[in-house]
Amino acid sequence: MHGDGTKLAITTSDMAQARLLDLTRSMRRAGRVATGIDRVELAYLKRFLQEDVPVFGLVRSPFGYLLLDRTGLAEISDKFHGIIPWGRADIWSSIWPGRSRAARQAESDLRRAAADRSTRHSLRAMLTRKLPRGYTYFNIGHSNITERVLRGIKRSGGEIHAMVHDVIPLEYPAYQRPGTVVSFRIKMQLLRGYADRLIYNSQDTQKRCEEQMLAWGAFPASIVAHLGVEPATPDPSALPPNAKLDCPYFVCVGTIEPRKNHAFLLDLWEQMGTGAPPLLICGRRGWNNDAVFKRLDQMRPFGVVRELPDLSDAALSALVQGASGMLFPSHAEGFGLPPMEAAQLGTRVLCNDLPVLHEILGDWAHFTPVSEPDLWVRNIKKWEKIQPNAKIRDGIPGPTWDDHFKTVLRLN
């Protein structure tokens, strides 16, 4: 089990207080292919279970809040990672319809594994009862950020450390789902008022967030810690038939939503015509993108442009590693995990000219503004002539989770 491995040694300068990790996002997304933020939350769970420091988990449920101790967290961690299966969904999980079977199973298992629970109005009492004063609450997933929760943490003697992945909903409201902008602004305003420290995944995110918060008043202390990037070991045998190609091809990885700018790539492929190389679009369909969905629906399953929504991590790594290039025309990013993973796998990256991508990729990527589509076509045609596995150089060493946690945990 994840919780039974060798513990990492810590020194007196490291964080010795108890840690409370919010896992509300992971519980709600159980059974889905993990996104970048999902992976970060689970990386924190894995790390905290490895260290010899008291650790607890907090989850918001339809009935209130669940508190897990180390034993419960270790069990749940194994289920999140697929080491052991989720259990049976209990009767309480069926009261609110519309959720996936996996989410109901996860919620039920969390209830069974909980060391304590509270109603919505008794969170402070539960935390005071179970956690020592001076504990640190980590919110990594942008979920469960409410005044009730943050006030309960503070009044029970806890410190609040929260990660901000981006402030894109405030900068690009047109790309968001209905209601997202208002709810996100409220979360950021609450963190500004309650957080003891904010953790940023990039200097660019820090700059952009502080520019937003400056309009609301003073903002909390903060640090920048690049995320650990660990691509899965490539497994070509895990690829579906329509992803197995013996010719040069290109990949685009990410949720199919307006910000990711898939329409730009579809336009390029229309411009290149019948001689275009295969383009494999890897990611689930998102929101506010009906025009792109309609275009994708018109594509043949084994045509030049193919949609691959639910690849395993190992299959995706194999596909990216074998590609002539990763294409990343995104309008905005907080970090840019897909191109960083591609670079680590030794795959060329052609991306939009964004400051954060310069920050994390350095000189590895080929930066080309999406305002110059002809340059994109020129590079695609040039890279198409290079064999898929003929790399210019080995992949770059990316930031590690050890580096990340040395920064995040050394100050506590």
N, C-alpha and C positions, 0 to 999 in steps of 0.2 A: 504494500500500500504506500501511497505517496507520503503519508504521515509517519511511516516507520523507518525511513531511510536515515543516513548519517546526518546528524545535525551540524550546521555550520557554526563554527566558533565565533563568538562576538567578544569585544573588549568593553571595558567600562566606558569608553568614549562612544560606543555604539548605543543604540536605543535600547535601554533596559526596561522601560515601562511596558506594561501590557499593551497589546495592539488589538484594535477592533476593526475588522475589515468588512465593509459593506458589500454584500454579494447579491443585492436585489436584482441587478441587471442580469447576472449569470443565471439566476433562478428563472427569470421571465423568458430568457432566450434558450433555455435547455432544449436540446434536440435539433437546433439549427446549426448550420455551418457557421463557425466562429468568425466574427468580424475582427478588425484590428483592435477596437476597444475591448471586445470580449477577451481577446488573448492577453491584453495587458492586465485586466482584472484577475484572470486565472494565473498569470505569472506572479502576481503579488501573493495569491493564496499559496502557490507552490513554495515561494521563498519563505513566507512566514512559518509554514509548517516545517521547514528545514532548520529553522533557528530555535535555539533553546531559550525562547522568550515566551511568556504567556500570550496566547493568541485566542481570539474569539471572532465569531462571525455574526453579522446582523443582517436580517432579511425582512423586508416589509411584505406582509401577506395580506390577503383580503380582510383578515380578522384583526390585524394588529402587527405585532413584531415578533420574530423568532430569534433567539440567541443560541448560538452553537459554541461549544467548547472545542478544544483541540481534537478530541476523539470524534466528535460529530463532523468537524471540518475535514478530517482525514478521510472519513467515509464518503462524504459528499464530493471531495476532490476526485476520488477514484471513479465516482459515477460521472462527473463532468468529463473526465478523460476517457470514458468508455472502458475502464478496467473491469468494473462490475456493472451490471445493468441497473437501471432505475427500477424501483419496486412498483407495487400496485397503487393505482390512484385511489385515494380514500373518498368517502362520501362527501366530505367537506369541499373537496376540490371541484366538485360538479355543480356547486351552487351558482357560480358565475360562468355562464356559457361563453363560447367563442374562443376559448384557449386551446392550444394544441394538446394532444395526449401527453407528449413529453413534458410540457410545462406543468400539467396537472400531476404527473408522476413525481416530478422534481419537488413541487410544493409539498406533496404528501410525504416524501422522504425527508424533507427538511423538518416537517412537523414531528416526524417520528424520531429524528436525530437531535431535536432541540434540547438544550440543557435547561432552558427557561423560555417563557413567552409572556407577552403583555398585550393589553388592549392598546388602542391608539392613544389613549389618554394616560397610560401608566408606564410609558417607556422610561422616563426618568427614574421611577422607583425600581424597575428591573435592573437598569444599569448600575444604580447605586448599590443595589443588593449584591450584584455578581462581579462587578469590576472594581479594582482598586483605584483610588483617586490618582490622577496624573496619567491615566491611560491615554493613548493616542488613537483617534478614530481616523481611518483612511477611507475616503470615498474616491474611487478610481474610475467609476463607470458613468458619471453624469446622471445617476439614478438615485432616487430616494433623497433628493436635496429639497427638503421642506423646512419651514420654520419650526414645526413641531419637533422634527428629528434633531436639527442643529441646536435648538434651545435645550432639548433633553440631554444632548451630549454635554453641553457647557455646564448645565446645572448639576450634572452628576460628576463633575470634576474632570471631564475629558478635554483634550485638545483636538482641534479639527484640522486635518491635513487633506487637501483635496487636489486631484489632478484636473487640469484644464487641457483638453485635447485640441480645442480650437474654439474660435468665436465666429465661425462661418455663418450660423443662423442670423447673427446680428449684422454681418457685413453683406451678406447676399440673401436677403429675405425672399427674393423671387424663386430661389431654388428649393425652398422648404415646403414641407407639408402644412396644411392649414392648422393653425394653433401652435405650431412649433416655435415660432419666433417669440411670441409672448411668454410661453412657458420657459424657454431658454433664458430670456432676459431676466425673469424672476429668479431662476437658479443662480445666475451670475451675480445678481444683486444680493442674494442671500449669502453667497460665498464671500463677497466683498465685506459684508457686515459681520459674519460669524467666523470665518476661517482664520486660524492662526498662521497657516502657511499654505501657499499654493504651489503645486508642482507642475511645471510646464514641460512639454515634450520637445520643445525647440525654442530657440531664442526668438524666432519669428512669431510663434504663438504668444510668448511672453509680451513682446512689443505690442502686438495687436490687441491682446486682452487688456493690458494696462491703459492703452489709448481709449478703450471703451469704458473702463472703470473710472478713469480720470473725470469723466463727466458726472459721475455719481459721488465723488469725494475721494478720500484717501483709500488706498488699496492695501491688502495684506503683504507681509513679507513673502518672498518667493525664491525658488531655485529652478534651474533648468537642468533636466536630466534626460538626455536622448534615450529613447526606448531601446530595449534589447531587440535585436533582429536575428532570428534563428530560423531560417527556412527549413521546412521538413526535408528529410532525406528523399531524393527523387525516386519514384517507383513507376517506371513506364508500364509495368504490367497492370497498374490500376487505371490506366486511361480507357475511356469508352471508345468504341469503334470509330466514331466520327471525330475523334481527337488524335488518331494515329495517322501521321502523314509522312511521306518519304520525299517531301520537297520543302524548300524554304517557306517558312510561314512566320506570321507575327501574332503577338498576343496583346490583349488589353485586359487588365485585371481590376475589378472593382464593381461595386453595386451600380446597376444601370439606373442612374438618376441624373438630372440635368447638370449638376455641378461637374460630373465626371466627363461630360462633353463627348459622349459616344456619337452624337449627331455629326460632329466634325469628322470622325473617322469614316462614318458611312458616306459622307460627302466625298472624302478622298477616294474611297474605293469606287464610287460611281464615276468619278473623274478618270480613274485609271482604266476602267472598263474591263473587258473580258480577260485581258492579260495580267490582271492584278494577282498578287500572291494570296494565299489563304489568310484570312484574318479570323482569329479565334477570340471571341468575347467571353471572358470568364467572370461570371458574377450573377447574382440574383437580380431580378427586376425590382426597382424601387418605386418611386413616386413621381407624380407630375411629369410624366414622360411618355404620354400616349402616342405622340407622333413617332418617337423612336421605336416604341413597342410595335406599332403598326408596320414600320419598315422591317423590323426583325421577323415579324410573323410572315412576311412575304418571302423570306429567305428559305432556300431548300436546305434540309438537314445536312446534306453532304455538299453544299454549295461552297462558293468562295468565302462567304462570310458565315460563320457558324457560332451559335450561342450555346455555351456550356455552363449552366447555372450552378451545379452542385458537385463539383469535383472535390475529392478528398484533398487534404493538404499535400500528401505524397504525390498524387497524380498532378496537382497543379505545379508543384516544384519540377516534376519531370517535363511538363509542357513548357514551362518558362525556360528551363535549362536548354531545351532543344530548339528554342526559337531563334530566328535571325535577329529579332529585336523585340523589346517591350515598348509599346506605345502608350504614352501617358499624357493626354492633352487636357488634364483637369484644369478647371478655372481657379480652384483654390484648394489648399490642403493645410492641415495642421502639422503633419509629419511627412507622410508619403511612404507608407510601408511597402506597397507593391514594387515600386522602382528600386527601393533599397534592397529588398529580397532578390530581385532580378540581378542587381549588381553583385551581390554576394555569390550568386550562382554563376557568375561570369557572362551574363547576357547583356548585350548592348541595350541602352535605354535612350529613347528619343522622347523628350518631355517638353511641356510648356515651360516658359522662362519664369519660374516662380522663385522668390527669395528663399523659401524654406527648402526647396529642392537643391538649390546651390549649397545651402547650409549642410545638408546631410549627405549629398552625393559628391560634393567637390567637383573634380574635373572628370569624373567617370562618365557622366551623362552627356548627351548632346542636347543642349538647350536651344529650342527653337520656338519663338512665339507662335501661337495659333493664328495670329493675324497674318502669317506668311505660309499659307497652305502649300504653295509651290515648293518651298524648301522642304516641307515634310515629304512630299511626293518624291523629290529628288533623293533624299536620304533613304527612303524606303526602297526605291529601285536600286540604289547603290548597295544596300545591305542584302537585298534579295540575291545578289550574285555571289554572296559569300556562303559557303556551306554552313548549315545550322550549327554544327558542333565545332567549327573552326573559329575558336575564340582568339581575339587579339592578345589577351592576357588573362591571368587567373582572376577570379572574382576578388573584389575588395574586401578587406576585413571590416565588418560593420560594428556598430556599438553592441556591447554585450549586456546581459542582465546584471552580471556582477558589477560592471561599471555603473549601471543605473542605480543599483541599490547602495553602492558605496557612497554615491552622492546623496541619495534620499535619506539614508539611515544614519549617516555619520554625524548629523547635526542634532540628534535627539538624545 
